[in-house]
């Protein structure tokens, strides 16, 4: 895998001129808006606007913000074939990179990059879901062939900045609603939560707990909603004491499982929102002197490679992470050749229950 750093410096490409020497907007409502008009309204020179358009860093922040506001106001886009000025790079953005989950996504994007003779720039937002100003400026200066955001949200202003520079954006496993203009690739999270919970109910469990990820994140909400739907369909009440939200890491699964297993009427099964959370449940069960699956059944979500090597091997919902990444990378590279009517807005790949040895009927 080729990982380029932010030191890459592309050839700076100025907005191309029309025959009359002007730079025109593609916004039909505003007509032929020239870069000179933007400069005049912003009270700056044409070269300064050109620097902002090209993502140059040597512009004062308040000036940049004023110019960007006018670019968004008029829907300004650089004319001509924008693909000719893009670097052969795919920009892959994560909110964090601390798990095997991210590795699966990287592998999928790198596969497409290798097929197309491209490199991958990897960015981490250090736990934040929205990139900061420094990141967006770096991307505008690199002018990648496309940006793939994973489990992240971009503000409308950032989306507009990418759009005005002709840099397509696709979101993989969106944390929130990316909006109607941004295609996204996800999985059938609701169906996965439904299938996982039904599996436990069919084994005879009636006290089934769920440990979800962040409550405001789309995929986490969908998995918990699938859990609720399975219980309600079976005619079982949803006990609020058995519904927990944390994050998708091991520590979260462990902490919530410790609390759940201390309940007077503890659960006999736990559906974890990720395989990493399920590993935390394993440790909490071990410390409580419970055996899996004899005393406690556990189901995860993702089907990371570790799921088949833990003891006992983990029953989990397979989320096709590599396939999602491949679909996202191919889509972001093909967007410029698709008409607005033919562009997909939301693609969902199927999840599958993988039954291993961590689930069994409840103890009698």
C-alpha positions in Angstrom: 0.0 0.0 0.0 1.3 3.5 -0.9 0.6 6.1 1.7 1.4 9.6 0.6 1.8 12.4 3.2 0.6 15.9 3.0 4.0 17.1 1.6 2.8 16.3 -1.9 2.7 19.6 -3.9 0.7 19.5 -7.1 1.1 21.9 -10.0 -1.0 25.0 -9.1 -3.8 25.3 -11.7 -5.4 28.7 -12.1 -9.1 28.9 -13.0 -9.1 28.9 -16.8 -10.2 31.8 -18.9 -13.2 32.1 -21.3 -12.7 33.7 -24.6 -13.4 37.1 -23.3 -10.8 36.9 -20.6 -13.2 36.2 -17.7 -13.5 33.4 -15.3 -17.1 32.1 -15.2 -19.4 30.5 -12.7 -21.5 27.5 -13.5 -24.4 28.7 -11.4 -27.1 29.4 -13.9 -29.0 31.6 -11.5 -26.1 34.0 -11.0 -25.1 34.0 -14.6 -21.5 34.6 -15.8 -19.9 35.5 -12.5 -16.3 36.3 -13.0 -13.5 35.8 -10.6 -12.9 39.5 -10.9 -16.4 40.2 -9.5 -15.7 37.9 -6.5 -12.5 39.8 -5.9 -14.3 43.1 -6.1 -17.0 42.1 -3.7 -14.5 40.7 -1.3 -12.3 43.8 -1.6 -9.2 41.8 -2.6 -7.2 41.2 -5.7 -7.9 38.6 -8.4 -4.6 36.7 -7.5 -5.9 36.5 -3.9 -9.1 34.9 -5.0 -7.1 32.5 -7.3 -5.1 31.5 -4.2 -8.2 30.7 -2.3 -9.7 28.7 -5.2 -6.5 26.7 -5.4 -6.2 26.1 -1.7 -3.1 28.1 -1.1 -2.2 28.6 2.5 -0.7 32.1 2.2 -4.1 34.0 2.6 -5.2 35.5 5.9 -8.0 33.5 7.6 -10.6 36.4 7.6 -9.9 37.1 3.9 -10.2 33.4 3.0 -13.5 33.2 4.8 -14.8 36.2 3.0 -13.9 34.8 -0.4 -15.2 31.3 0.4 -18.5 32.8 1.4 -18.8 34.5 -2.0 -17.7 31.3 -3.8 -20.6 29.5 -2.1 -23.0 32.4 -2.7 -22.5 32.3 -6.5 -21.9 28.5 -6.7 -18.6 29.3 -8.4 -16.8 26.4 -10.1 -13.7 26.3 -12.1 -14.6 25.8 -15.8 -13.2 23.2 -18.1 -12.2 19.5 -17.7 -11.4 19.5 -14.0 -10.0 15.9 -14.1 -7.0 17.1 -16.0 -5.7 19.1 -13.1 -6.3 16.5 -10.3 -3.5 14.6 -8.8 -3.5 10.8 -9.0 -4.4 10.6 -5.4 -7.3 9.2 -3.4 -7.9 11.1 -0.1 -9.1 8.7 2.7 -10.3 10.3 5.9 -10.9 8.5 9.2 -12.2 9.9 12.4 -9.7 7.6 14.1 -7.4 4.7 13.1 -7.1 2.6 16.2 -8.7 -0.6 15.1 -8.7 -3.5 12.7 -12.0 -2.1 11.4 -10.1 0.8 9.8 -7.5 -1.6 8.3 -10.3 -3.4 6.4 -11.5 -0.1 4.9 -7.9 0.8 3.9 -7.4 -2.5 2.1 -10.5 -2.0 0.0 -9.5 1.6 -1.0 -5.9 0.5 -1.7 -7.2 -2.3 -4.0 -9.0 0.3 -6.2 -6.0 2.7 -6.1 -3.7 -0.1 -7.2 -6.0 -1.0 -10.1 -6.1 2.6 -11.3 -2.4 3.3 -10.7 -3.0 5.8 -7.9 -1.7 6.6 -4.5 -3.7 6.9 -1.2 -3.4 9.8 1.2 -4.5 8.8 4.7 -5.8 11.4 7.2 -6.9 10.9 10.8 -9.2 13.4 12.6 -8.0 12.2 16.0 -11.5 11.3 17.1 -13.3 14.3 15.7 -16.0 13.6 13.1 -15.7 16.9 11.2 -12.3 18.0 9.7 -10.8 21.3 10.8 -9.8 24.2 8.6 -6.2 23.1 8.2 -7.2 19.8 6.8 -9.6 21.2 4.1 -6.9 23.7 3.0 -4.4 20.8 2.6 -6.9 18.9 0.5 -7.7 21.8 -1.7 -4.0 22.3 -2.4 -3.4 18.6 -3.2 -6.4 18.5 -5.5 -7.0 14.7 -5.2 -9.1 12.7 -7.7 -11.6 12.2 -4.9 -12.2 12.2 -1.1 -13.6 9.2 0.8 -14.7 10.1 4.3 -15.2 7.2 6.7 -17.5 7.5 9.7 -17.1 11.3 9.4 -19.3 14.3 8.8 -18.4 17.3 6.6 -20.0 20.6 7.1 -22.1 22.1 4.3 -19.3 24.7 3.8 -16.6 22.1 3.5 -18.8 20.1 1.0 -19.2 23.3 -1.0 -15.5 24.0 -1.0 -14.8 20.5 -2.4 -17.6 20.9 -4.9 -16.4 24.3 -6.2 -13.0 22.8 -6.9 -14.4 19.8 -8.7 -13.2 17.3 -6.0 -15.9 14.6 -5.6 -16.8 13.3 -2.2 -18.2 9.9 -1.1 -19.0 8.9 2.5 -18.5 5.3 3.7 -20.4 4.3 6.8 -21.7 7.8 7.4 -22.0 9.0 11.0 -24.9 11.2 10.2 -26.9 12.3 7.2 -24.4 13.5 4.6 -27.2 15.3 2.7 -28.8 14.6 -0.7 -25.8 15.8 -2.7 -23.2 13.4 -1.2 -23.4 9.7 -2.1 -22.8 7.3 0.7 -22.0 3.6 1.1 -23.3 1.7 4.1 -24.5 -1.7 5.3 -27.9 -3.0 6.3 -27.3 -2.2 10.0 -31.0 -2.4 11.0 -31.3 -5.8 9.4 -28.1 -6.9 11.0 -29.3 -5.9 14.5 -32.6 -7.7 13.8 -30.9 -10.9 12.6 -28.5 -11.0 15.6 -31.3 -10.6 18.1 -33.6 -13.1 16.4 -30.8 -15.6 16.6 -30.5 -15.2 20.3 -34.3 -15.4 20.7 -34.6 -18.5 18.6 -32.0 -20.1 21.0 -34.4 -19.4 23.8 -33.0 -16.3 25.4 -35.5 -13.8 26.8 -33.1 -11.5 28.8 -31.1 -10.1 25.8 -29.0 -7.0 26.4 -27.6 -4.7 23.7 -24.5 -2.5 23.9 -24.6 0.0 21.1 -22.1 2.6 19.8 -22.7 6.4 20.1 -26.4 7.0 20.3 -26.4 9.8 17.7 -24.4 7.8 15.0 -26.6 6.4 12.2 -25.2 2.9 12.1 -25.3 2.5 15.9 -28.9 3.7 16.1 -29.9 1.4 13.3 -28.4 -1.7 15.0 -30.2 -0.9 18.3 -33.4 -0.3 16.4 -33.1 -3.7 14.8 -32.6 -5.2 18.2 -35.8 -3.4 19.4 -37.8 -4.6 16.4 -36.8 -8.2 17.0 -38.0 -8.1 20.6 -41.2 -6.3 19.7 -42.0 -8.8 16.9 -41.5 -11.6 19.4 -43.9 -10.0 21.8 -41.2 -9.2 24.4 -40.8 -5.8 26.2 -37.7 -3.8 25.7 -36.1 -3.4 29.2 -34.4 0.0 29.3 -31.9 -1.5 31.9 -30.6 -3.8 29.1 -30.0 -1.1 26.5 -26.6 0.6 26.7 -24.7 3.1 24.5 -21.0 3.8 24.5 -18.5 3.7 21.7 -17.3 0.8 19.5 -14.1 0.1 21.5 -13.2 -2.8 23.8 -13.3 -0.6 26.9 -16.9 0.4 26.3 -18.0 -3.2 25.9 -16.2 -4.2 29.0 -17.6 -1.3 31.2 -21.2 -1.8 30.1 -21.0 -5.6 30.4 -19.6 -5.3 34.0 -22.7 -3.2 34.9 -25.1 -5.6 33.1 -23.7 -8.7 34.7 -24.1 -7.1 38.1 -27.9 -6.7 37.7 -30.1 -8.8 40.0 -31.9 -10.2 36.9 -28.8 -10.2 34.6 -29.1 -10.9 30.9 -28.3 -14.4 29.5 -27.2 -13.0 26.2 -25.5 -9.8 24.9 -25.6 -8.3 21.4 -22.6 -6.0 21.1 -22.5 -3.3 18.5 -19.1 -4.2 17.3 -16.6 -7.1 17.6 -14.4 -5.0 19.7 -17.2 -4.4 22.2 -17.8 -8.1 22.2 -14.2 -8.7 23.3 -14.9 -6.4 26.2 -17.9 -8.5 27.1 -15.7 -11.6 27.0 -13.4 -10.1 29.6 -16.2 -8.9 31.9 -17.7 -12.4 31.7 -14.4 -14.0 32.6 -14.0 -11.7 35.6 -17.5 -12.5 36.7 -16.7 -16.2 36.6 -19.1 -16.8 33.7 -18.4 -19.2 30.8 -19.3 -18.3 27.2 -21.6 -19.7 25.9 -22.6 -21.9 28.8 -23.6 -19.0 31.1 -23.7 -16.1 28.6 -24.1 -15.9 24.9 -22.4 -13.1 22.9 -23.0 -11.8 19.4 -20.7 -9.1 17.8 -20.9 -7.0 14.7 -18.3 -6.5 11.9 -16.7 -10.0 11.6 -13.2 -8.7 11.9 -10.4 -11.3 11.5 -10.0 -11.5 15.3 -13.6 -12.9 15.6 -12.7 -16.3 14.5 -9.5 -16.6 16.7 -10.9 -15.6 20.1 -12.0 -18.4 22.5 -14.7 -19.4 21.8 -14.9 -18.1 18.2 -17.4 -15.2 18.1 -20.8 -15.4 16.5 -21.1 -12.0 14.7 -22.8 -10.1 12.0 -20.5 -9.7 9.0 -20.3 -6.2 7.7 -18.7 -6.2 4.2 -16.1 -3.5 5.1 -13.7 -4.2 2.3 -16.5 -4.4 -0.3 -18.0 -1.1 1.1 -14.6 0.6 0.7 -14.1 -0.8 -2.8 -17.6 0.5 -3.8 -16.9 3.9 -2.3 -13.5 4.3 -4.1 -14.9 3.2 -7.4 -17.9 5.5 -7.1 -15.8 8.6 -6.2 -13.7 8.1 -9.3 -16.7 7.6 -11.5 -18.8 10.5 -10.2 -17.6 13.0 -12.7 -18.8 10.8 -15.6 -22.3 10.3 -14.1 -25.2 12.7 -14.7 -26.9 14.0 -11.5 -29.9 11.9 -12.3 -27.8 8.7 -12.4 -25.7 9.3 -9.3 -26.6 7.0 -6.4 -27.4 8.7 -3.2 -27.3 5.8 -0.8 -26.0 2.3 -1.3 -26.4 -0.4 1.3 -24.5 -3.7 1.2 -26.0 -6.8 2.8 -24.9 -8.0 6.3 -24.8 -11.7 7.1 -25.0 -13.6 10.4 -22.0 -15.8 11.0 -22.7 -18.4 13.7 -19.7 -19.7 15.6 -19.4 -21.0 19.1 -20.2 -18.0 21.4 -23.9 -18.6 21.3 -26.0 -21.4 22.8 -29.4 -21.9 24.6 -29.6 -20.2 28.0 -28.7 -22.1 31.1 -31.7 -24.0 32.5 
